[in-house]
């Protein structure tokens, strides 16, 4: 896997993290304390799928940490790091989705969604609850319930909104990128 990190990726991290922070307050309660359906998950999945694991990790880490600090006063680190884990896992397969090349078809949509389901499980059913227990001494039953709810919510919002973002970009944006390198 060859990863490049240039101007486009820096811009993607900056804009992506800012949008992630802005979307922090767009949330639908899932009936579990401190667990919401949030469209920012779809944005993160989309950016990781287009720009790769470094952008995915940076947007997830920076966006979640700054969003927590801005809106809640401090970062809840056990939920910040799983965003980066998710971004890395989805981003590792960026070339296979062919979004940038305009080839995000049926096979790639299925692949994207299988990967996002697995990445969400790793982030929210494994990493977040374990870190909640280790860092904050949270009750085991509570954190695993929150993790499963976050996993389900993210899977649904990404399957719908993340897929739509990727399809739209693949059809339109990939062919007309306005970012060009100057001499």
Helices and strands as residue ranges (DSSP letters): H 7-22, G 23-25, E 27-29, E 36-38, H 40-51, H 53-72, H 77-92, H 94-97, H 106-120, I 121-127, H 128-136, H 140-157, I 158-162, H 163-171, G 173-175
